């Protein structure tokens, strides 16, 4: 399963911290940011993650995150 999220993360160091947080919660998933994209895309690929929990965890860091609509 692949899920793509829209965020407002702008800095590489912040993105690395959020990826580390998400990897602690979803260690089997591939997680990365595309900060060059205008939507500051967060992409998660794996079998065992919940989109709602990813949104919650990122939002708890003070950034906005939502599932990208098709």
C-alpha positions in Angstrom: 0.0 0.0 0.0 1.2 3.5 -0.8 -0.2 6.7 0.7 0.7 10.2 -0.2 0.3 13.2 2.2 0.3 16.9 1.7 2.3 18.8 4.4 3.7 22.2 5.1 7.2 20.9 6.1 9.8 23.1 4.4 13.2 22.3 6.0 15.3 19.2 5.3 16.3 18.8 9.0 12.6 18.9 10.1 11.7 16.4 7.4 14.5 14.1 8.7 13.1 14.3 12.3 9.6 13.5 11.1 10.8 10.6 9.1 12.7 9.2 12.1 9.6 9.6 14.2 7.4 7.8 11.7 10.0 5.0 11.2 9.9 4.4 15.0 6.2 3.8 14.7 6.2 2.0 11.3 9.6 0.4 11.1 8.7 -1.8 8.1 7.6 1.1 5.9 9.5 3.2 3.3 9.0 6.8 4.2 10.3 9.9 2.4 9.6 13.6 1.7 9.7 15.5 -1.6 10.3 19.0 -0.4 10.8 20.2 -4.0 7.1 19.5 -4.7 4.8 22.4 -4.1 2.7 20.2 -1.7 5.8 19.2 0.3 4.8 15.6 -0.2 5.3 12.8 2.4 5.1 9.4 0.8 4.7 6.2 2.9 4.9 2.7 1.4 4.3 -0.5 3.4 1.9 -3.1 4.5 1.4 -2.1 8.2 0.6 1.5 8.7 -2.5 3.6 9.3 -2.9 6.9 7.4 -4.8 8.5 10.3 -2.0 7.8 12.7 0.6 9.3 10.3 -1.6 12.4 10.1 -1.9 12.6 13.9 1.8 12.1 14.5 2.9 14.8 12.0 0.2 17.2 13.3 1.5 16.6 16.8 4.9 17.9 15.8 3.2 21.2 14.9 3.0 20.8 11.1 0.0 20.2 8.9 -0.5 16.9 7.2 -3.4 15.4 5.3 -4.0 12.6 2.8 -3.6 13.9 -0.7 -6.8 13.6 -2.7 -6.8 12.0 -6.1 
